[in-house]
Amino acid sequence: MTRRFTVTGTNNAFTCAHCGRQVRPLQNGSVRNHCPHCLHSLHVDIDPGDRASDCHGLLEPIGVEQSGKKGWIIVHRCAKCGAIKRNKAALDDPLQPDDFDVIVALSAKPRAI
């Protein structure tokens, strides 16, 4: 059985470690895991929302993928350990949606993994 999120109370506001902007929690019941402005994140999860990773490296957006079921998926690489993570874009958040122009610009770059 796959659990969607394993830790309650993890959808919290935070300051982006890359650009320093304030990030609000998602409004749809999911867990915000990246900055909607620059798309960077921190390597804090093993599984989405579990906050079980000890790495805490900066996750840099390196590409995007299009999924028929999930929409835009942001691909991150950890600057500390090299792990590749995929996170669903939050384009439908009513208060602070992901910057679609940043996603489009990222999609135009060749991805080096």
Secondary structure, DSSP 4 states (H G I P E B T S, - for coil): ---S-SSTT----EE-TTT--EEPPPSSSS---S-TTT--EE---SSTT----S---EEEEEEEEEETTTEEEEEEEETTT--EEEEE--TT-SSS---HHHHHHHHTSPP--
